[in-house]
Amino acid sequence: MRAMILAAGYGTRLWPLTEDRTKPAIPFLGRPLVGYVAEYLGRYGFQDVVVNLHHRPQSVREALGDGSRFNVRLEYIEEPVILGTSGALDNARHLLEGDTFVVINGKIITDIDLTQALETHRRTNALATLVLRPNPKRERFSIVETTSDGLIKGFGGMPAPQASDNVSDIAADTFDAADVPLMFTGIQILESRIFDYIPRGIFSHSTTDVYPQAIRAGERVVAHVADGTWYELSTIPRYLEISLALLAQEGRDLDAGEGCSISPLAQVRETLLWNEVTIEQNAQVRRAILGDGVRISAGEVIEDAAVVRADLVRDTEPPPKALKGEIRGDNFVVSLRQ
């Protein structure tokens, strides 16, 4: 069986961290995010993997290489124009047709048991199986609507928020399962027949264009509700919070890439340092992400912020969904208190 990693997106909500790389190529606790996805597929025996590229394609090529260190063989497809999630499959149909295949988003970290999902797919004779998980905290992910016998019947809006935005894991577990919305994990198992429903050469999305059409035609689009951990890193606050939470499990609050220099007189905590970061004496850095080559000057205070070199984004128009930032000396600083 083959698999495909979707890695072509701009990552506009992670800008400016994605100015010089695509979202799946951002570093995450010692390796590129997409490296975890490739390793995940390799762990379940998927050795032939297609990766689609568009924004900063070289960043993904450098992150994954030929795939050998993740126990996979990679084939890259560059898309001149973004054509949506199912448009990406259309571009790769010559590599995927003829057998069951898996598609996975390149921006997630998970230990969901893919073998169990494949068993559900085969047992139910599905055209498509979407791996779902409960969303007891009602985070801002679209609701997937299912029938009592496990078929997907539609895709809804966002779940109604709880009284508090900071629902704990313990509190979340107290919800009645019947009231907990289901969300899509970005993992799907497909039969080659799915291409009958994907238009050629035009923009289309799986959940808004392809699956609704297949369901109307009487196809079995099945839900596999999974256990396990799952993290999606699509915004700067989520990226920082999830990274810090996983660091805390290891008893750490700092992650530093290659070539970093931190003065012994600096105070640095709850922070992610990419490569070649310099923090000078008496600087104070807390709850921050410092991009490649950033220098924090002596005595400077950075808190609740993402920082990249100013020359990386100077004269660049921020994407519409990006957080606002400002140039401070040689740095561009984005406050996370927005």
N, C-alpha and C positions, 0 to 999 in steps of 0.2 A: 504493500500500500504506500501511496505517496501522501505528502502533506504540503500545505502551503502556509507560509507566514506572511501576513499582511503588514508591510513595513513602509508604505509609500506616503503616509500622511505628513502634513506640515507640522503638526503639534503646536498650533497657534496659541493654545492656552498655557503652554509651557514656555512661550517666548519671554525673554530673550535667550533662554537656555538652548533653544532649538534654532537659533540663527545660523549656526555653522554646522548643524547636524540634524538628522531627522529624529523624531521622538524615540523610536526604538533604540537609537544609538546613544542615548544619554547614559552616563555611568550610574550603576546602582550597586553599591556596596562591593566594589572591587571588580566589577565586570560590566560590559554593556548590557542594558536591559534585554535586548533581543537575544543575547547569548543564553540567558536563562530559558527562553522559549525554545531555542534550538536544542539545548541540552534536555529539556523536558520531552521533546519529541523523540530524541535519540534514546531516551530511557525506555520508551515504549516501543522501540523497534522500528520507528520510521527513519529510514536511512536516506531516502531520496526526497529532498525538500526543495520546493520552489519558493523564492523570496521575491516579491515585487518591490520595485524601487521607483521613486520620483524625486522628492525633495532631498537634496544633498545625498545622492545615491552612494558616493564614495564612502560616506561615514558608516553605512551599513556594511559595505564590502570590507572595510578595514576592521569593523567590529567582529565579523564572522569568518572572514577569509574563505577558505574552501570548505569549512565546516568540520574538518577532520578532528579538531580538538573537542568538538561537541558530539562526536560519533555520528555525524550525518554527512551526506554529500549534497552540496548546494548547487542550484541552478538559479541564476538571477534573471529577472525580466524587468527592464526599465520601461516605464510608461511615460510617453511624451506628454500625455494629458491624464489627469486624475479622472477616473470613470466610476468612482464609487466602489462599494464592497463587492457587488456582483460583477461590475464592469472589470474589476481586477481578475476575477475568475475567467471572464471571457477572454482576456488577454493571454491567459495561461491554459486555455482549454486543450490546446494541442499536447500539453504535458500531463494533463489530469484526466482526460477522457479514457474510458475503458475499464475503470475499476472504482471501487470505493476509495474516497480520499478524505482527509481531515483538513480543515482550515482553522487557523488560530490567529488571533490578534497579536501583533508583535510588541504590545505594551503592557503585558500582564505577567504577574508572578503567581504561580499556583502549584499545588500538589494534588489537584483533583485526579482521581483514578480514571485514566483514559480507557483502560481495559473494560471497566464496568460500563462506560458510555458506549463502547463498541458492542458490548454484549446486548445492551438495550436496542441499539440500532438494528442488529441482525435479528433479534428475537421478534421485533415488531414489524419487520419487513418495511422499514421506513424509506422514503425518498430522502429525507433529511432528518437528522437528530440534532437538536440544539441543547447544549449543556447549560442548564439553568442552576441557579442557587437561590435560596430564600434571601429576602432583603428585609430583615426584621427592623433594621434601623431606618428604613425608608429613605435611603440615600438617593441622590438624584440620578437614577438609572431608569430607563423606560420599563414599564410593566409588560410582562409576557402573559397573555391570557391562555389558559389551558382548560380542557374538558376533564370530566371526572375519570375518563379512561386514559389520560395521559397524552392526548393529542393537543397540538397548539392550534388555537382558533383565531388568534389575532395578537396585535401589538398595540398597547395602550399608551397613555401619557405617563407623566411622572407620578409617583406615589404621593399621597397627602402627607405633609410633614407631621412629625410628632410635636407635642408641646415643647419639648426640648430638642435642640439640634445635637445634643451631646449625650445620646442614649448609650448607656454602658452595655457591654456584652452580656452581663448578667441580667440586666433589665430586659434586653432584647429577647432573651431566651424565654421570657415569661409570656410572650404574645401567643395567642391561640394560633396554631399553624394554619387554620383556615383563613385567618385574617392577614397573613403575611404575604405581601406581593412577591412574585418571582421575577428575577432579572436574568438577562442573557450574559453569559461569561465571556463571549467572544470565541468560544470553541464550538465547532460544528462538524458533523460527520455527514458526508454527502455521497449519493450515488451519481454516477456519470449522467443519468437521465435528467439531473437538475439543469443541464445545459439546454434542454428543450424549453426552459422557461426564462433563460437569460438572453436578452436581446444582443445582437451583434453590434459592437462598435459604438455604443452610446452609453451615457451615464445611467447607472441604475444601482439601487441599494437592495440588498437581500431582504431586509425586514419590511421595506415599504413597497417594493416592486415585485420581487421574485416569489417569496413565500406566500403572500396573499393570493397571487395568481395560481400557484400550485395548489393551495388549499381549496380555492374555488373549483379547481378541476378535479377535486376528489383525491388528491395525493395525500399520503400519510406523512405529515410533518410532526415529529414526535418530540416530547419533552423528556429529557433525562435530568432529574433534579439531583444534584451532586452534593456530597459532603466535602470537607477539606477546606484548606485556606485558599484565598484568592485575593489578589491585590491588583488594582488598576491605577496606573500612574498617569493621569491625563491633565492634571493641573499642578502648578508649583506648590500650593499648600499640601495637596495629597502626596506629592512626591517627597516633600520634607517630612510630613507627619509619619508616613509609612516607613521611611528610612530610619527615622529616630526611634520608632517603636521596635523595629527589628534589631537595631543597635542595642537598645535597652535590654532586650532578651539575652544579648551576649555580654551584658555588663559594661557596655561602652556608650559614649555619647559623642564620639568623634570618628569620622571616617576620612582618611586622607589618601589621595592618589599619589602618583609618582612625582618625585622632585619637589615636594613641598618643604617649606622652611617656616617654622614657627618660633618666634623669639621666646625664650624661657620667661621673659617678663610680660608676655602677652597673656590675656585671659580668653580662652577659646573653649566653648562648650556647646553641645547640641548643634553641631555644625557639620556640613558636608563640604569637603575640599576636593575639587577636581585635581588636575595635574598642574605642577609648577606654580603653586600658590605661595605667596610670601606674606607673612603677618609679622609686622615689626613690633618693637618693644612698646609696652604699655597700651597697645591696641586692645579693644574689648569686642569680642565677636560672640554672639549667642543666637541660636536658632536661625542659622543662615546657610545659604548655598553659595559657595564661591567658585566661579567658573575658571576654566583654564587660564593661567597666566595673570590672575588677579593679584594685585598688591594692596594690602591694607596698611596704610601709613601709620607711623608712630603716633599713639594717642587717639587714633580714630575709633569711633564706636559704630558698630554695625549690629543691628538686632532686628529679627523678624524680617529678613530681606533676602533677595537673590541678587547676586552681583556678578556682572561680566565686565570685561574690558570695554571701555567706551569706544575704542576704535573698531570694535566688532559691529556696533550698531549705529555709529554716527552716520547721519544723513539717510537712515533707514526708516521707512514708515512702519510703525508697529501694526501688527494684524489687528482687526477689529475686536477679537476676543481676548487680546492680551491685557495684562495688568499694566498700569501706567508706571513709568519710571523717570528718573532724572539723572543727568550727568553730574557726577561729583569728582572733579579732578580727572584722573585717568580711568575712573570707573563709571559704569552705568548701574544704578541701584534701583531695584524694584521693591517697594515696601509690600509686605504681605498683610499689612493692616488695612486693606482696602475693602 
